[in-house]
Structure formats: structure tokens, C-alpha cells
């Protein structure tokens, strides 16, 4: 992973680029992921983790991979399949329940809990030289990464160097967002691509709220970090959100991870300060 800065907690465009790649390849078969991480990225430690319904009554479908070398460990969670609107809508189980740092989405928390013990054991095994720890994900995977970091902070007080997410839905209430920002905002970078509607759900009117530093790709893949572009985004997508159930594939094309990769590629030398 050329140019990946494993020791910074500040925003790094190269770290964003590689973590975006990790959020993308997690959709591949485990053998493909392993080849990429071990051969191309020179990260010899690898494990693919999934909920296999060992102890409970229902499989959550949670999947992630953990890759490591002598300097860093990366955890990437798999998201939903973008070309299946029903898959996206299934993730929107709106009930909030008590969780780390506040109230969180019940389905997202259950997904994290289904792989929690195996994930912790893998991180402990791989982190044999005090390697820095990084999390990423796209869509549902972004939400799972967010809650995982919250659990690590709240339950274990475990240091995490960075959380970079792409096309992330909201995961918790305002208390969760506030507490997460107090603990971790300077290390949390949340990317939104143009009019990606998934980043607007669940709605604020349902007590959900975002955390982290907002980064926005406009239609030309220019990257912005100022809130002016959030309001532009809200204005552009506001009418669509009134009837989310009728959204078609054209309306969620900006959610595709390939579009995020294009933006990261274009901006991988652009340094931003927060």
C-alpha cells in the first residue's frame, strides 16, 4: 500500500483512496480479496469473517475481512448490493435501541454483534506489534463499521486510528452522534457522492443523525468539505426523499461504490484540514 500513512490520525487522501479500495473489494469472493491484500498490497495476514448462524436463530448476512501487516490492520465490512432496491430497503429497520454511546439502529447493531467475538479475536491475533487499526465500509458496510468503532470505544476503550466510510446511512440518534463526535470526530471521514440518497436515511425526523466529518463529491468529482455543499445536496435530493419507496435505480446510481472510487482517484493528492 504505497503512500498509506499508518501512523496519522488526521485526514489522508491516500489513506482514503486505499480504504475506499478496501470498501470496494469486500464485495468480491474471499479468494479474490485475499489475492489483492496479500499480493498487491503486501499484507500477509488475512481473514474473512461472516455470520454463519452458529448460535442464534437468524443469519444477519454480516461479512467483513481483516487484513494486516507489520504496521497496520484494516477491517472492511461488506455493504448491500446496489442493484437490488429491496436489499437497500431491507436495511432500513428503523427501530432505535440502546447501544454504544447512545441509541442505534437495531438491525445494524445486531449485524455487528453477530461477528463481534470472532472479529475481536482476529484483531488481537493480528495486532502483535501494536499495529494501527483502521475501519471502512460502503453502504450497510459503512454503518457496520461505524457501530463497530463505537463499540470499541465504549466497551473496550480501544484505540482506532481512522474510520473512512462511503455512502453511509445514519446509524444512531442525536445522542449517539454527539457522543461519537466527542470521542472520535477528528478521525472519522464520511464521504457522500453527489445525490446519494442512501446517506439521507433513516430520516432526521425519526431521530436519526449523522456524525463525523462530511466530505462531498460534486458531479465533476471535485471534493468539498464545507457545509455549503451539504445544503446543496439536501436541496437537490429533498423532493426525492418524500417518497423513498418509489425510488428507482437511476435515483440511487450515485450510491455505487465505483463512483466513490472515481472521486477518490481524482482527489488522492488533495490534502484537506479539519
C-alpha positions as CSV (number, residue, x, y, z in Angstrom):
1,X,0.0,0.0,0.0
2,X,2.3,2.7,-1.3
3,X,1.8,6.1,0.4
4,X,-0.6,4.8,3.1
5,X,0.3,6.7,6.3
6,X,-0.3,4.1,9.1
7,X,0.7,6.5,11.9
8,X,-1.5,9.5,11.3
9,X,-5.0,10.1,12.8
10,X,-5.5,13.2,10.5
11,X,-7.2,13.1,7.1
12,X,-5.0,11.5,4.5
13,X,-6.1,11.4,0.8
14,X,-4.0,8.3,0.2
15,X,-5.5,6.5,3.2
16,X,-8.9,7.5,1.9
17,X,-8.1,6.1,-1.5
18,X,-6.8,2.7,-0.2
19,X,-9.6,2.4,2.4
20,X,-12.1,3.1,-0.5
21,X,-10.4,0.2,-2.4
22,X,-10.9,-2.0,0.7
23,X,-14.6,-1.0,0.9
24,X,-14.9,-2.0,-2.8
25,X,-13.1,-5.3,-2.9
26,X,-15.0,-6.7,0.1
27,X,-17.8,-7.3,-2.4
28,X,-15.6,-9.9,-4.2
29,X,-15.2,-13.6,-3.3
30,X,-12.8,-14.2,-0.4
31,X,-10.2,-15.7,-2.6
32,X,-10.1,-12.5,-4.8
33,X,-9.8,-10.3,-1.7
34,X,-7.0,-12.4,-0.3
35,X,-5.0,-12.2,-3.5
36,X,-5.4,-8.4,-3.6
37,X,-4.5,-7.9,0.0
38,X,-1.6,-10.4,0.1
39,X,-0.1,-10.0,-3.3
40,X,-0.9,-6.5,-4.4
41,X,-1.0,-4.7,-1.1
42,X,1.7,-6.9,0.6
43,X,-0.5,-7.5,3.7
44,X,0.3,-11.2,4.7
45,X,-2.3,-11.5,7.4
46,X,-5.9,-12.2,6.2
47,X,-9.2,-13.5,7.4
48,X,-12.7,-13.4,6.0
49,X,-15.4,-13.3,8.7
50,X,-19.1,-13.9,8.2
51,X,-22.2,-14.6,10.3
52,X,-22.8,-18.3,9.8
53,X,-25.8,-18.6,12.3
54,X,-23.8,-20.7,14.7
55,X,-25.6,-19.8,17.9
56,X,-28.8,-17.8,17.0
57,X,-31.9,-18.2,15.1
58,X,-31.3,-15.9,12.1
59,X,-28.4,-15.1,9.9
60,X,-27.7,-11.4,9.7
61,X,-25.6,-11.6,6.5
62,X,-22.7,-9.6,8.0
63,X,-19.4,-10.1,6.3
64,X,-16.1,-8.4,6.6
65,X,-12.4,-9.0,6.0
66,X,-9.4,-8.3,8.2
67,X,-6.0,-7.7,6.6
68,X,-2.8,-6.8,8.3
69,X,1.0,-6.3,8.0
70,X,3.6,-5.1,10.5
71,X,2.3,-1.5,10.5
72,X,-1.5,-1.6,10.2
73,X,-4.7,-3.6,10.3
74,X,-7.6,-2.9,8.1
75,X,-11.2,-4.1,8.7
76,X,-13.7,-3.6,5.8
77,X,-17.4,-4.5,6.1
78,X,-19.5,-5.6,3.1
79,X,-22.5,-3.5,2.2
80,X,-25.7,-4.1,0.3
81,X,-25.9,-5.0,-3.4
82,X,-26.7,-1.6,-5.0
83,X,-28.7,-3.1,-8.0
84,X,-31.3,-4.6,-5.7
85,X,-33.5,-1.9,-4.3
86,X,-35.2,-4.4,-2.0
87,X,-31.8,-5.2,-0.5
88,X,-31.3,-1.5,0.3
89,X,-34.8,-1.1,1.7
90,X,-34.4,-4.2,3.9
91,X,-31.6,-2.4,5.8
92,X,-34.0,0.3,6.9
93,X,-35.3,-1.4,10.1
94,X,-36.0,1.9,11.8
95,X,-36.2,0.9,15.4
96,X,-33.7,2.5,17.7
97,X,-32.4,0.5,20.7
98,X,-29.8,1.1,23.5
99,X,-26.3,0.7,22.1
100,X,-22.8,2.0,22.4
101,X,-22.7,5.8,23.0
102,X,-26.5,6.2,22.6
103,X,-29.4,4.7,20.7
104,X,-28.6,2.9,17.5
105,X,-30.3,1.1,14.6
106,X,-31.4,-2.3,15.8
107,X,-30.5,-4.2,12.7
108,X,-27.1,-2.6,12.3
109,X,-26.2,-3.4,15.9
110,X,-27.4,-7.0,15.6
111,X,-25.2,-7.3,12.5
112,X,-22.1,-6.2,14.3
113,X,-22.9,-8.4,17.3
114,X,-23.1,-11.5,15.1
115,X,-19.4,-11.3,14.2
116,X,-18.1,-9.4,17.3
117,X,-16.3,-12.1,19.1
118,X,-14.6,-13.5,16.1
119,X,-13.6,-10.0,14.9
120,X,-12.1,-9.1,18.3
121,X,-10.1,-12.4,18.4
122,X,-8.8,-11.8,14.9
123,X,-7.7,-8.2,15.6
124,X,-6.0,-9.4,18.8
125,X,-4.2,-12.1,16.8
126,X,-3.1,-9.8,14.0
127,X,-2.1,-6.9,16.3
128,X,1.0,-8.5,17.6
129,X,3.3,-5.4,17.1
130,X,0.9,-2.6,18.1
131,X,-0.2,-2.1,14.6
132,X,-2.6,0.9,13.9
133,X,-6.3,-0.1,13.4
134,X,-8.4,1.2,10.6
135,X,-12.1,0.6,9.6
136,X,-14.0,1.2,6.4
137,X,-17.2,0.2,4.5
138,X,-19.7,1.2,1.9
139,X,-23.5,1.5,2.4
140,X,-24.6,-1.1,5.0
141,X,-20.9,-1.9,5.5
142,X,-20.2,1.8,6.4
143,X,-22.9,1.6,9.1
144,X,-21.5,-1.6,10.5
145,X,-18.0,-0.1,10.6
146,X,-19.4,3.0,12.4
147,X,-21.1,0.9,15.1
148,X,-18.1,-1.4,15.4
149,X,-15.8,1.6,16.2
150,X,-18.4,2.9,18.7
151,X,-18.4,-0.5,20.5
152,X,-14.6,-0.5,20.6
153,X,-14.6,3.0,22.1
154,X,-17.4,2.4,24.5
155,X,-16.8,-1.2,25.6
156,X,-13.1,-1.6,25.4
157,X,-11.6,1.9,25.1
158,X,-9.5,0.5,22.2
159,X,-7.6,3.0,20.1
160,X,-8.6,3.2,16.4
161,X,-6.6,5.4,14.0
162,X,-9.3,6.1,11.4
163,X,-12.8,5.4,10.1
164,X,-13.5,6.2,6.5
165,X,-17.0,5.5,5.2
166,X,-18.7,5.8,1.8
167,X,-22.4,6.1,1.1
168,X,-23.2,5.6,4.8
169,X,-26.8,5.7,6.1
170,X,-27.4,7.2,9.5
171,X,-26.9,4.7,12.3
172,X,-27.9,6.3,15.6
173,X,-29.8,9.1,17.4
174,X,-28.6,12.6,18.2
175,X,-27.1,11.5,21.5
176,X,-25.1,8.8,19.7
177,X,-23.9,11.3,17.1
178,X,-22.9,13.8,19.7
179,X,-21.0,11.3,21.9
180,X,-19.3,9.7,18.9
181,X,-18.1,13.1,17.7
182,X,-16.8,14.0,21.2
183,X,-14.8,10.7,21.2
184,X,-13.8,10.3,17.5
185,X,-14.8,13.1,15.1
186,X,-11.2,14.1,14.2
187,X,-10.6,10.5,12.9
188,X,-13.9,9.9,11.1
189,X,-14.4,10.9,7.5
190,X,-17.8,10.3,5.9
191,X,-17.9,10.6,2.1
192,X,-21.1,11.4,0.1
193,X,-21.2,11.2,-3.7
194,X,-23.4,13.8,-5.4
195,X,-27.0,12.9,-4.8
196,X,-26.6,9.6,-3.0
197,X,-29.9,9.2,-1.3
198,X,-28.8,6.3,1.0
199,X,-26.9,8.9,3.1
200,X,-30.2,10.6,3.9
201,X,-31.8,7.6,5.6
202,X,-33.1,6.9,8.1
203,X,-34.6,10.4,8.3
204,X,-33.8,13.1,10.9
205,X,-37.5,13.3,11.6
206,X,-37.1,9.7,13.0
207,X,-34.5,11.0,15.5
208,X,-31.5,9.7,13.4
209,X,-28.4,11.9,13.0
210,X,-25.0,11.7,11.3
211,X,-21.6,12.0,12.9
212,X,-18.1,12.6,11.6
213,X,-16.5,15.0,9.1
214,X,-18.6,15.4,5.9
215,X,-16.8,15.2,2.5
216,X,-18.8,15.6,-0.7
217,X,-18.1,14.7,-4.3
218,X,-19.9,17.0,-6.7
219,X,-21.0,16.0,-10.2
220,X,-17.4,16.6,-11.5
221,X,-15.9,14.6,-8.6
222,X,-14.5,17.7,-7.1
223,X,-14.1,17.1,-3.3
224,X,-15.6,19.6,-0.8
225,X,-15.5,19.6,2.9
226,X,-17.5,22.8,3.7
227,X,-21.1,22.6,4.8
228,X,-22.3,24.8,1.9
229,X,-22.2,21.6,-0.2
230,X,-24.3,19.7,2.4
231,X,-27.1,22.2,1.9
232,X,-26.7,22.0,-1.9
233,X,-27.0,18.2,-1.6
234,X,-30.1,18.5,0.7
235,X,-31.8,20.8,-1.7
236,X,-31.1,18.5,-4.7
237,X,-32.4,15.4,-3.0
238,X,-35.1,16.8,-0.7
239,X,-38.0,16.1,-3.0
240,X,-36.9,12.5,-3.7
241,X,-36.9,11.7,0.0
242,X,-40.6,12.5,0.3
243,X,-41.4,9.2,-1.4
244,X,-38.4,6.9,-0.9
245,X,-40.4,3.8,-1.7
246,X,-40.7,4.8,-5.3
247,X,-37.0,5.3,-5.9
248,X,-35.7,3.5,-9.0
249,X,-32.2,2.5,-9.9
250,X,-31.5,5.8,-11.7
251,X,-32.1,7.6,-8.4
252,X,-29.5,5.5,-6.5
253,X,-26.8,5.4,-9.1
254,X,-24.7,7.8,-7.1
255,X,-24.6,5.2,-4.4
256,X,-22.5,2.9,-6.5
257,X,-19.0,2.3,-4.9
258,X,-17.4,2.7,-8.4
259,X,-18.4,6.3,-8.4
260,X,-16.8,6.8,-5.0
261,X,-13.6,5.2,-6.3
262,X,-13.6,7.6,-9.2
263,X,-13.8,10.5,-6.8
264,X,-11.1,9.1,-4.6
265,X,-8.8,8.5,-7.6
266,X,-9.2,12.1,-8.7
267,X,-8.5,13.6,-5.3
268,X,-5.8,11.3,-3.9
269,X,-3.3,14.1,-3.6
270,X,-5.7,16.7,-2.3
271,X,-4.9,17.4,1.3
272,X,-7.8,18.8,3.5
273,X,-7.6,20.1,7.0
274,X,-10.2,19.6,9.7
